[in-house]
Amino acid sequence: MAEHNHNICIEKSTQFAQEIALSKGKKLTAQRLLVLNILLSDHKAMGAYDILDKMRDMHVEGQGKPQPPTVYRALDFLLDLGLIHKVESQNSFYACMVDKSQDEHHLAQAFICDECGHVDEKIARRGAQNLFEKAASFGFKINKVIVECRGICATCQAI
């Protein structure tokens, strides 16, 4: 796995998040941005309570102690805007790392390393189109497609 600068991807994703929220008439509050930044801090999927623990570690004096509903509301907001994805098989979340325009919706393929937990996201193009065409051929409307691949990443294989 090639090294990259997390600060650049965090900055780029944060700016995109602010633009997409504004374009949809939504507000990216400090709490929502904090949840997004926690997910952006590492390319691993995290559960809601892991995120809550990190928020509590970052707790600012004078503010209320973060509670589970705060995290769940932020996760719902970020999911709705397509800024994060859910790993259904482990009930965890990761920040969307695909370069896309504001209105581009994509079918995410999550490649999850069973050794280190790294999540690599790719866009399903032809396979996804085939699924939607096949469903349409017999009158089925797909609401959600989940593509999760489990295995060992290149870095862990090299160890």
Sequence and secondary structure as in RCSB ss.txt:
>XXXX:A:sequence
MAEHNHNICIEKSTQFAQEIALSKGKKLTAQRLLVLNILLSDHKAMGAYDILDKMRDMHVEGQGKPQPPTVYRAL
DFLLDLGLIHKVESQNSFYACMVDKSQDEHHLAQAFICDECGHVDEKIARRGAQNLFEKAASFGFKINKVIVECR
GICATCQAI
>XXXX:A:secstr
     HHHHHHHHHHHHHHHHHHTT    HHHHHHHHHHHTSSB B HHHHHHHHHHT  TTS    HHHHHHHH
HHHHHTTSEEEEGGGTEEEE      TT    EEEEEETTT BEEEEE  HHHHHHHHHHHHTT       EEEE
E  HHHHH 
